[in-house]
Amino acid sequence: MKRKDRNKILLSKLKELSSDLVTDPDKLKVFADRWRGGFRQYSFYNLLLIAVQKGEATLCAGFKQWNKQKRWVNEGEKALWILAPGFVS
């Protein structure tokens, strides 16, 4: 899938999830409870991106971070796309 197409799909899913979270306090609580545990280092926006791509995820890390933890990514697994942090000097 091309980057432009992927971004378009992700943006659409983000808008839908954001709307649900804003209009339904129960959904927001479920989201917050579910994502609080293993995703402390990610921004809220990146948490939304993870949720729309793999809602059942319980932990998320980069390929190298998994290897450092002696955990191995299964062959054929697809990446989850999030925003990289931007540093201002």
N, C-alpha and C positions, 0 to 999 in steps of 0.2 A: 504494500500500500504506500502510496506517495505521501510525503510529509504534509502537503497541503490538504489532502483528503483526510488524513488521520487527525490533523488539527481541527478541521471542520467538524468531524464526528465528536471529538472530545469536547469541543466548545458547546455543541448542542447538548450533550449529556450533562455537562457542568451546569448549564443554565437550568435544565430540568431538575437536577438534584438541589441546586441552590434555592430554586423556587419552592420545592417541597420542604426544605429545612426552614425557610423563612415563614411559611404559612402553617406549618404543623409542628407545634412545640414537642409533641411526642416523638416525631421522627428526629428532631434535633437532639433530644435526650438520648435516643437509641444510638444515633450517630456518634455523639460525644462519648458515651460509655464504651462503645465498641472500639473506637479509635484511640482512646486515651492511653491504653496499655503499651503497645509496642511501637508507637510512632512519635515519640516525644521530640525527636530532632527535626520533624518536618513542619513546614508552615501549614496554616489552615488550607490555603489554596492547593498545596501539594497533597494534603490529606484528601481533598475533594477529588483531585486527579486520580489518586490511587483507588478511591472508592468507586469511581465510575468505570475504571478499567478492570478491577478485580475486587468486587465488593466483599468477597469472603476472605480476603487477605487478613492475616493476623500479625505478620511481621513483614518488614520491607527493608531491603538493603541492596547496595550495589554488588556487582559480581565479585569484586575484590574483597569487599567487607564480608561476604559469605565465606569466601575461601579462608580469610583470617580466622574465622570462627570454626574452621574445620567442617564447614557445611558446603555441599556441592550442588550447583544448579543442574537440574536434570537436562539431558540433551533434548533439544527441541522446544525448550521453554522460551516464551517471548518476553521481551523487556516491558516494564511499565514505564511510561513516559511521564516525567515530572520536570519542573523547572529547576535549573541549576541556580545556586545562590549567586547573586551579583555583588561584587565588592567594589566599593567606591574609595578612591584614594584622595 
